[in-house]
Amino acid sequence: MASVRKRTWTHKGVQKTAWIVDYTDQNGNRRQKTFEKKKDADYQRTKITSEIQRGEHIPDSATITVSEALDLWLQNCDARVAIKDRIRPATVMNFRSWAKNHIQPTLGPKLLTQLTFHVVQKWIDDLAMDRAKPRSHKTITNVLVCLSLMLKHAYTRGYVARNIMREHQFRVPGKPSGRIAVPEKAEVKRLLDCARGSQGPGGVAAYLRPMLMTATFSGLRQGELRALLWANVDFDKRLIKVRHSADILGRINDPKTEAGLRDVPMSPQLVQELRLWKVAQRPNKAGLVFTTRSGAPIRQGSIHQSWSRLQHRAENDGKGTTTLPKSKYHFHALRHVCASLLIEAGLPPKRVQTIMGHTSVQMTFDLYGHLFEDSALVDAAMDKIGAGIVA
């Protein structure tokens, strides 16, 4: 049972007062917590009593700081990467960056037991409204995932009794990012035409056109394109067998999910483009489909640069640039172009799901449900529903 008592003493001629919560925890250990105000002590007495009754109380002396908990969690993530336990090195890199830049500077010194709803919500608001560097809605959402996973790990290690990120609904200021911008068919054609242009400084990388064709007509992700092997391109059956994916560091792994392992059909135009590219490409020991002129694997940054310059060329009458302009479209937009083409061609949702490598058809509907809508079908239904009631 917890109780509150008042303590008064004199220090250097000045009388001081404090309020002490005395209690025995669920393990039979006697403990104390001191507060300057009685109302804080009363609140903690009630809180501690409730936690002890549920067997969830963890004293400050038995926990660690947020920074220490982040370090332990990231070490665990590294260990999971080593044994390929459903986490990628690139993911851990993102976690480490978010922890260093957004969590540790402010929450780092606090004890895990000091993370309350009000503390975390204020931290979120401060990130969003920082005048020097306001964080976007997407960035804060990612950081909250990082904090929640860290608390989950700390809970399994007994450093915290509850994961407040799962118990409360936090408000993230700002506006969520909308749908990704997707080029129209005419724009895609223009980009593919410009990808035939001259190479060299400010020009077009030799691999870019066949890579764009593959992304547009097969929907492969960028990592899957960089890891694609000629051995997995079946020209006779017109299939691309997706079996690997490259991370941001160029390391080739299995796809993230079982749904990523799939056979994707090829259109005749894509078959012809890849046949031509196989003849033109310099052979490489790894047997990769897409490589540089020297036969080296393609870095993610190189694709970003080539894609940005191609868009600039397409918008400026085929003229190249030696600088890196801002992209109008993200490379991933071509995957959305593929999905829209598949839906427009009349493929059922389940088949679209398989080709795109989604884990569920619900994910396909969440991303592309608006594309399945048939306005003519809706108009016909509206004409019928009232016909038998209103003359």
N, C-alpha and C positions, 0 to 999 in steps of 0.2 A: 504494500500500500504506500502511495507517495504522499508526502506532506510538505507544507511550506512553512518555513520559520524565518524570522527576522534576525539579522545580525547587525550589531552596531559596535563601532570601534573608533578610536582616535588615532590619526596619523599626522604627525608633525603639527599638533595643535588643532587639527581640523577633524571634526566628527564626520564619520562616513557611515552609510547604511547600505546593506545588501540583503537580497532575499534568496534563500537557499531552498532548493527542492531536494529533500532526502527520500530515497526510495530503494527498494530491493528488486533487482531485475528477475527475469524468469529463470535465471540460473542460480539464484540465491545470493548473488553478489550485491553488497551494499554500495550505493553510488550517490554522488551529489552533483548538482548543477547550480551555478550562482548567476543571479540576474540583478540588474540595477533597479528594475521596476517590479512592483508586486504583481501587476497585471500580466507581465511576461512570465513570471514564475507560476502564477495560477494557470495560465494557458498551457505551459509546459507540463505542469502536474497532471492536468487532464489528458494531454496528449500521451505522456509517458505511461499513465495508468492504462489507457486504451491499448497501446502497443504491447504492454506486458501481458494483458489479458489475451491478446491474439498470438502471443509468442513471437512478436516481430521487433521488439525493441533492440536497437544496437546503439550503445553509448558512443560518444565522440571518440573516446580513447581506443575503441575497437575498430574504427573505420580509417579511411585514408583520404587524401585530397583528390580532387578531380584530376589534376595533372598525373598523380601517381596511378590512378585508376585507368586513365587513357594510355599510359605507358604499358601497363600490364595487358590491357585489351589489345593494343597494337602488336605486342609481342605474341599474343595468342593468334592474332590474324596471320602474322608471319609464319608461325608454326603450321597453321592450317594450309597456307600456300604451299609449304614444303611437301605436305602429304596430299596435295590436291583435294582438299576437303571443301569443295563448292565455293571457292573464293579465288579471285584472280589477283595477280600482283598489281595490275592497274587500279583495281578497286581499293587495295590497301594504300596505294599512293594517294588516292583521293582522300581516304580517311585521314591519313597522316597530315595532308595539307589543310583540311578543314579543321582538324584539331589544333594545329599550330597557329593558324591565322585567325580563327574565330572563337575557339572555346578556351584555350589556355590563357590568353592575355587577360581575361576578366574572371572567368569561373575557375580557372586553374588552382588558385590558392585555397579555395573553399573546400571544406570537408563534404563528403557525399551526403552526410546527414543534414547539412545546411541547405541542400537543394530543395527548396519548396516551390510550389506553384508560382507564388508571387516573385520569387527570386528569378526563376527561369523566364517568366513572362516579361519582366523588366529587361532582362538581358536580350531577349528577342527584339523588344521595341528599340533598345539602344543600338542594336546592329542595323535595324532597318532605317533608323533616323539619324545615324551618324553623319554629321555634316561634312566631315572630311572624306568619308568613304562609305556611303550608304549601301548596304547589301541588298541584293534583289530578292524577290519572293522565292525564286528557284534556289538561290544559294542558301538562304535560311532554311528552306525545307530540307535540303541535303544535309546541312549541319545538324538539324534536329534528328535526322535518322542516325547520324554518327553518334550523337549524345545518347540516344535511346539504346543503341546496340552496346555502347560502353556500360550503361547502367544495368543492362541485362546480364552482361558478363560479371559485373561487380556483385550482382545479386547471387549469381551461382557460386561466387567465392565467399559469400557471407559478409561483405563489406557494407551492404545496404539492405534494408528489409523490404523495400518496395521500389518499383520503377515508376516514378511519377510521370514519366513521358507516356506511359501506357494508361495511366489512371486519369489524366486530365486532357482536355481539349484546348490546345494553345492557339491563340490567334496570331497569324503571321501577316504583318502589314504588307501592303502592296498588292499588285494585281498578278495573278498567275499568268504564265506565258500561254498564249493562245495556240491554235494549231500551227504547225510548221508550214512555212511558205513553200508551195509546190509549183514548179514551172508548168505552163500549159504545153500541149503537144507541139505547137508551133515553136515555142522556145526550146524544147528538147531537140527538135529537128535542127534548129539553128546552132545549138551547142555542138551537136554531133557533126554538122557540116564544118564548123570552125575547127573541130578537133582534127581535121585532115590537113590543117595548115602546116607551114614550115616549122622546123624545130630550131633549136639554138637558143641564145639569150632572149628571154621574153617570148619565146615561141611555145610550141605545144609538145609536151612529152610524148614519145612514141607510143607508150603503153596506154595513154589516156583514152583514146577512142574505143579500143576494145574493152577497156575496163568500164567505161560509161555505158557501152552497149550491154555488157553483162549485168551491171547494176540495174539498168532500166528494164531489161526484159527477163531477168531472173529474180530480182529483188534481194540478191545477196548483200549482206552487211559488209561494211568496209573491211573489218577484220577477216571475214570469210573470203573476200576477194584477195587480200594479201597473202592468205595461206593456201589458196587454191592450187592444186597440182594437176599437171596434164594427165596424170594417171587416173584422175577422178572426172575427166571430161570424156564422155562416151559419145563420139560423133555418130556412130551407127544407130544407137538407140535415142539419140538427141536428148541426153540427160547430163546434168551436172550433179555429181555426188558430193554433197557438202559433208565433209568429215572433220575439218579442222577450222581453227580461227586463230588469228594472230593478235596479240595484245599490243598496247602502246609501245612496248619495248621491242617488239618484233618477235617475241617468243611464241612459238606455235603450240597450241593446246587443242583439246577437244572443245566443241561448242559448249556454252554455258549450261544448256539444258538438253534433255533427250530429244526435244522437239527440234533442236538445231540440227540434228543428224537427219538428213532428208535427201531425197532425189528430186531435183528441180528440172522440169522439162524445158527444152530450148526451142525457140522459134527458128524457122529456116534462116532468117536474116542473121540471128546470133550465131548459128552454126557456121554460116559463110564467113562472118567477121572473125571468129576465132580460128578457123582454118587458115585464113590469110595471115593472121597474127602469128600463128605457130610457125609458118614458113619464114616470116620476116624477123621473128625474134631471135636473138643470139641465144644459143643453148646454155642452160645453167645446170650445175651439178644437183641442185635440190629438186629440179623438175618443176619449178614454180611457173604458173601461167603468166603472171605479171611481174616483170622485173625492169630494172633500168637498162640503158643501152649497154652497160658493162656486164649485165647478167646478175646484178646484185638485187637482193630483196628491196622492196619499196617501203620507205618509212612513211608513217602516217602524216608527218609534217610535209613531206614532199607531195603527197596527194592533195593536201590542203592548198599548197602554193600553186600547183598546176591547175587545180579546179578554179581557184580564184582568178588566175590569169586568163583562163579560157573564157570565163564569164565576161571579163573586161574586154577581151577580144571580140566576143559575140556582140557586145553592145557598142563597139567602136569600129565597125566596118572591117573587122579582121585584123586590126592593128594590135600588136602585142605591147607589153609593158615590162620594164625591168624592175618595177616596184611591185609591192604586194597590195593590190586594191582590196577593199572590203567586198566580201561575197554577198551577192543578192540572195543566193540559195545555198543552204547547207548541202554537203554531198549526200547526206542521209535522205534528202528530199527525193532522190532518184528511186529509193526503195518505196516511197509513197506513190511515185508515178507508176511503178510496176503494179502495186496493189490496185490502183484505180483502173489500169488497163485490164487486169484480170477480171475485175468486177464488171467493167463495161462489156467485156467479151461474154459475160453470162455465166462464169464459173460459180458454182454454189459456194456458200461461205466456208463449209468444211474443207473444201479443196483449196480455197484461198489460204485458209489457216495453215494447211500442210506445206504449201509452197513457200509461204512467208516464214515458216518456222516458229509460229506462235505456240505457246504452251497450252492454250485453250481457244475455243471458238469465241468465247466471251471477250478475250483480248482483241480478236479480230474485229468484233462488233464495236468494242469501245473505241478502237482507232479509226475504223473505216465504215461504221454503221451508216453514216450519212450518205455514203456512196451507193449503198444498196437500195436506197429509196427510189422508187419508180413513180415519178410524178404522174405519168399517164394512168397507171394503175390506181393511184389515189383519186384522180379526177373521176375515173369510171365508178369507183366506189361511192363517191359523194353524189353522183347522179342517181345511184340505185337506192341508197338508204332511205330516202324520203318518198320514193315513187309510189309505194304501196300505202302511204298514209295521207299525203297531201296531193290533191288532184292538180 
